[in-house]
Amino acid sequence: MLPKSLANKAQGTSLEPKNMFFYWKVELKYRCFCLEMLNHNAFG
């Protein structure tokens, strides 16, 4: 079974930009959350 990202690529690039933007947004949120937690633990 193929990973979802590869399956989407096989389907065509019509989904690509939206997916990339979605994952980028989620990753950014997650990263900010992690940095916040680190700062809180380090300096809180």
Gaussian input, Z-matrix of N, CA and C with variables (Angstrom, degrees):
# hf/3-21g

backbone

0 1
 N
 C     1     B1
 C     2     B2     1     A1
 N     3     B3     2     A2     1     D1
 C     4     B4     3     A3     2     D2
 C     5     B5     4     A4     3     D3
 N     6     B6     5     A5     4     D4
 C     7     B7     6     A6     5     D5
 C     8     B8     7     A7     6     D6
 N     9     B9     8     A8     7     D7
 C    10    B10     9     A9     8     D8
 C    11    B11    10    A10     9     D9
 N    12    B12    11    A11    10    D10
 C    13    B13    12    A12    11    D11
 C    14    B14    13    A13    12    D12
 N    15    B15    14    A14    13    D13
 C    16    B16    15    A15    14    D14
 C    17    B17    16    A16    15    D15
 N    18    B18    17    A17    16    D16
 C    19    B19    18    A18    17    D17
 C    20    B20    19    A19    18    D18
 N    21    B21    20    A20    19    D19
 C    22    B22    21    A21    20    D20
 C    23    B23    22    A22    21    D21
 N    24    B24    23    A23    22    D22
 C    25    B25    24    A24    23    D23
 C    26    B26    25    A25    24    D24
 N    27    B27    26    A26    25    D25
 C    28    B28    27    A27    26    D26
 C    29    B29    28    A28    27    D27
 N    30    B30    29    A29    28    D28
 C    31    B31    30    A30    29    D29
 C    32    B32    31    A31    30    D30
 N    33    B33    32    A32    31    D31
 C    34    B34    33    A33    32    D32
 C    35    B35    34    A34    33    D33
 N    36    B36    35    A35    34    D34
 C    37    B37    36    A36    35    D35
 C    38    B38    37    A37    36    D36
 N    39    B39    38    A38    37    D37
 C    40    B40    39    A39    38    D38
 C    41    B41    40    A40    39    D39
 N    42    B42    41    A41    40    D40
 C    43    B43    42    A42    41    D41
 C    44    B44    43    A43    42    D42
 N    45    B45    44    A44    43    D43
 C    46    B46    45    A45    44    D44
 C    47    B47    46    A46    45    D45
 N    48    B48    47    A47    46    D46
 C    49    B49    48    A48    47    D47
 C    50    B50    49    A49    48    D48
 N    51    B51    50    A50    49    D49
 C    52    B52    51    A51    50    D50
 C    53    B53    52    A52    51    D51
 N    54    B54    53    A53    52    D52
 C    55    B55    54    A54    53    D53
 C    56    B56    55    A55    54    D54
 N    57    B57    56    A56    55    D55
 C    58    B58    57    A57    56    D56
 C    59    B59    58    A58    57    D57
 N    60    B60    59    A59    58    D58
 C    61    B61    60    A60    59    D59
 C    62    B62    61    A61    60    D60
 N    63    B63    62    A62    61    D61
 C    64    B64    63    A63    62    D62
 C    65    B65    64    A64    63    D63
 N    66    B66    65    A65    64    D64
 C    67    B67    66    A66    65    D65
 C    68    B68    67    A67    66    D66
 N    69    B69    68    A68    67    D67
 C    70    B70    69    A69    68    D68
 C    71    B71    70    A70    69    D69
 N    72    B72    71    A71    70    D70
 C    73    B73    72    A72    71    D71
 C    74    B74    73    A73    72    D72
 N    75    B75    74    A74    73    D73
 C    76    B76    75    A75    74    D74
 C    77    B77    76    A76    75    D75
 N    78    B78    77    A77    76    D76
 C    79    B79    78    A78    77    D77
 C    80    B80    79    A79    78    D78
 N    81    B81    80    A80    79    D79
 C    82    B82    81    A81    80    D80
 C    83    B83    82    A82    81    D81
 N    84    B84    83    A83    82    D82
 C    85    B85    84    A84    83    D83
 C    86    B86    85    A85    84    D84
 N    87    B87    86    A86    85    D85
 C    88    B88    87    A87    86    D86
 C    89    B89    88    A88    87    D87
 N    90    B90    89    A89    88    D88
 C    91    B91    90    A90    89    D89
 C    92    B92    91    A91    90    D90
 N    93    B93    92    A92    91    D91
 C    94    B94    93    A93    92    D92
 C    95    B95    94    A94    93    D93
 N    96    B96    95    A95    94    D94
 C    97    B97    96    A96    95    D95
 C    98    B98    97    A97    96    D96
 N    99    B99    98    A98    97    D97
 C   100   B100    99    A99    98    D98
 C   101   B101   100   A100    99    D99
 N   102   B102   101   A101   100   D100
 C   103   B103   102   A102   101   D101
 C   104   B104   103   A103   102   D102
 N   105   B105   104   A104   103   D103
 C   106   B106   105   A105   104   D104
 C   107   B107   106   A106   105   D105
 N   108   B108   107   A107   106   D106
 C   109   B109   108   A108   107   D107
 C   110   B110   109   A109   108   D108
 N   111   B111   110   A110   109   D109
 C   112   B112   111   A111   110   D110
 C   113   B113   112   A112   111   D111
 N   114   B114   113   A113   112   D112
 C   115   B115   114   A114   113   D113
 C   116   B116   115   A115   114   D114
 N   117   B117   116   A116   115   D115
 C   118   B118   117   A117   116   D116
 C   119   B119   118   A118   117   D117
 N   120   B120   119   A119   118   D118
 C   121   B121   120   A120   119   D119
 C   122   B122   121   A121   120   D120
 N   123   B123   122   A122   121   D121
 C   124   B124   123   A123   122   D122
 C   125   B125   124   A124   123   D123
 N   126   B126   125   A125   124   D124
 C   127   B127   126   A126   125   D125
 C   128   B128   127   A127   126   D126
 N   129   B129   128   A128   127   D127
 C   130   B130   129   A129   128   D128
 C   131   B131   130   A130   129   D129

   B1=1.4722
   B2=1.5352
   B3=1.3164
   B4=1.4534
   B5=1.5217
   B6=1.3202
   B7=1.4702
   B8=1.5233
   B9=1.3186
   B10=1.4639
   B11=1.5258
   B12=1.3345
   B13=1.4606
   B14=1.5220
   B15=1.3463
   B16=1.4612
   B17=1.5165
   B18=1.3364
   B19=1.4563
   B20=1.5242
   B21=1.3308
   B22=1.4633
   B23=1.5162
   B24=1.3353
   B25=1.4589
   B26=1.5125
   B27=1.3301
   B28=1.4596
   B29=1.5260
   B30=1.3293
   B31=1.4669
   B32=1.5196
   B33=1.3126
   B34=1.4537
   B35=1.5070
   B36=1.3263
   B37=1.4602
   B38=1.5244
   B39=1.3340
   B40=1.4614
   B41=1.5305
   B42=1.3402
   B43=1.4597
   B44=1.5260
   B45=1.3032
   B46=1.4588
   B47=1.5342
   B48=1.3295
   B49=1.4631
   B50=1.5298
   B51=1.3315
   B52=1.4551
   B53=1.5222
   B54=1.3370
   B55=1.4572
   B56=1.5203
   B57=1.3261
   B58=1.4549
   B59=1.5201
   B60=1.3302
   B61=1.4533
   B62=1.5187
   B63=1.3367
   B64=1.4685
   B65=1.5193
   B66=1.3286
   B67=1.4579
   B68=1.5250
   B69=1.3361
   B70=1.4616
   B71=1.5191
   B72=1.3429
   B73=1.4562
   B74=1.5263
   B75=1.3242
   B76=1.4650
   B77=1.5262
   B78=1.3334
   B79=1.4602
   B80=1.5235
   B81=1.3269
   B82=1.4594
   B83=1.5251
   B84=1.3369
   B85=1.4599
   B86=1.5219
   B87=1.3384
   B88=1.4535
   B89=1.5240
   B90=1.3250
   B91=1.4570
   B92=1.5234
   B93=1.3227
   B94=1.4640
   B95=1.5226
   B96=1.3316
   B97=1.4545
   B98=1.5227
   B99=1.3259
   B100=1.4679
   B101=1.5231
   B102=1.3328
   B103=1.4570
   B104=1.5167
   B105=1.3266
   B106=1.4517
   B107=1.5248
   B108=1.3251
   B109=1.4653
   B110=1.5236
   B111=1.3261
   B112=1.4651
   B113=1.5192
   B114=1.3196
   B115=1.4605
   B116=1.5198
   B117=1.3046
   B118=1.4547
   B119=1.5293
   B120=1.3230
   B121=1.4647
   B122=1.5263
   B123=1.3288
   B124=1.4552
   B125=1.5359
   B126=1.3290
   B127=1.4593
   B128=1.5286
   B129=1.3516
   B130=1.4588
   B131=1.5167
   A1=110.34
   A2=115.38
   A3=119.89
   A4=111.13
   A5=116.87
   A6=119.74
   A7=110.20
   A8=115.66
   A9=119.88
   A10=111.96
   A11=116.58
   A12=119.49
   A13=111.44
   A14=116.25
   A15=119.67
   A16=110.74
   A17=116.37
   A18=120.15
   A19=110.28
   A20=116.43
   A21=120.42
   A22=110.87
   A23=116.44
   A24=119.80
   A25=110.55
   A26=116.11
   A27=120.10
   A28=110.60
   A29=116.49
   A30=120.69
   A31=111.44
   A32=116.64
   A33=120.38
   A34=110.07
   A35=116.37
   A36=120.02
   A37=112.25
   A38=117.34
   A39=119.38
   A40=110.95
   A41=116.86
   A42=120.94
   A43=112.15
   A44=116.09
   A45=120.76
   A46=114.66
   A47=119.76
   A48=119.67
   A49=112.37
   A50=116.60
   A51=120.76
   A52=110.22
   A53=116.05
   A54=120.06
   A55=111.07
   A56=116.32
   A57=120.22
   A58=110.06
   A59=116.74
   A60=120.94
   A61=110.30
   A62=115.84
   A63=120.44
   A64=110.46
   A65=116.31
   A66=119.54
   A67=110.95
   A68=116.04
   A69=120.30
   A70=110.05
   A71=116.48
   A72=121.29
   A73=110.85
   A74=115.76
   A75=120.64
   A76=110.31
   A77=115.74
   A78=119.74
   A79=110.38
   A80=116.21
   A81=120.58
   A82=110.18
   A83=115.81
   A84=120.68
   A85=110.42
   A86=115.10
   A87=120.91
   A88=110.50
   A89=116.16
   A90=120.80
   A91=110.69
   A92=116.31
   A93=120.40
   A94=109.70
   A95=116.19
   A96=120.90
   A97=110.23
   A98=116.40
   A99=120.57
   A100=110.71
   A101=116.71
   A102=120.26
   A103=110.93
   A104=116.50
   A105=121.10
   A106=110.49
   A107=115.02
   A108=119.81
   A109=110.53
   A110=116.30
   A111=120.11
   A112=110.55
   A113=116.56
   A114=120.58
   A115=110.52
   A116=116.03
   A117=121.22
   A118=109.86
   A119=115.71
   A120=120.12
   A121=111.13
   A122=116.27
   A123=120.27
   A124=111.50
   A125=115.88
   A126=119.15
   A127=113.47
   A128=116.87
   A129=119.95
   A130=109.69
   D1=135.89
   D2=-178.41
   D3=-82.68
   D4=147.08
   D5=170.43
   D6=-59.90
   D7=154.21
   D8=-174.83
   D9=-59.43
   D10=-42.23
   D11=-177.44
   D12=-60.88
   D13=-40.97
   D14=178.63
   D15=-67.38
   D16=-38.72
   D17=178.51
   D18=-61.71
   D19=-42.06
   D20=178.03
   D21=-63.00
   D22=-40.31
   D23=178.86
   D24=-63.35
   D25=-38.42
   D26=-179.96
   D27=-65.65
   D28=-33.94
   D29=-179.70
   D30=-67.10
   D31=-31.75
   D32=-178.34
   D33=138.56
   D34=170.60
   D35=-172.90
   D36=-91.34
   D37=4.52
   D38=-177.16
   D39=-63.54
   D40=-31.33
   D41=-178.62
   D42=-86.72
   D43=-19.42
   D44=-170.78
   D45=-52.65
   D46=-57.70
   D47=-174.38
   D48=-56.73
   D49=-44.35
   D50=-178.46
   D51=-62.68
   D52=-46.44
   D53=-179.89
   D54=-62.72
   D55=-45.05
   D56=-179.34
   D57=-59.73
   D58=-43.52
   D59=-179.83
   D60=-63.71
   D61=-42.60
   D62=-179.54
   D63=-62.16
   D64=-49.32
   D65=-178.33
   D66=-65.38
   D67=-37.45
   D68=178.19
   D69=-61.43
   D70=-43.79
   D71=179.92
   D72=-62.40
   D73=-45.70
   D74=-179.13
   D75=-63.73
   D76=-44.43
   D77=-178.75
   D78=-63.42
   D79=-40.69
   D80=179.90
   D81=-62.39
   D82=-44.71
   D83=179.51
   D84=-61.51
   D85=-43.80
   D86=-178.99
   D87=-64.03
   D88=-42.19
   D89=-179.43
   D90=-64.54
   D91=-44.44
   D92=178.82
   D93=-60.78
   D94=-41.15
   D95=179.31
   D96=-62.08
   D97=-44.74
   D98=-179.79
   D99=-63.34
   D100=-44.09
   D101=178.76
   D102=-61.96
   D103=-40.31
   D104=178.73
   D105=-60.93
   D106=-45.19
   D107=-179.79
   D108=-63.69
   D109=-42.23
   D110=179.39
   D111=-62.45
   D112=-46.04
   D113=179.38
   D114=-62.25
   D115=-41.23
   D116=-179.29
   D117=-62.84
   D118=-44.28
   D119=-179.12
   D120=-69.55
   D121=-36.60
   D122=-175.17
   D123=-76.85
   D124=-42.83
   D125=-171.75
   D126=-113.76
   D127=-9.09
   D128=-177.29
   D129=-76.98

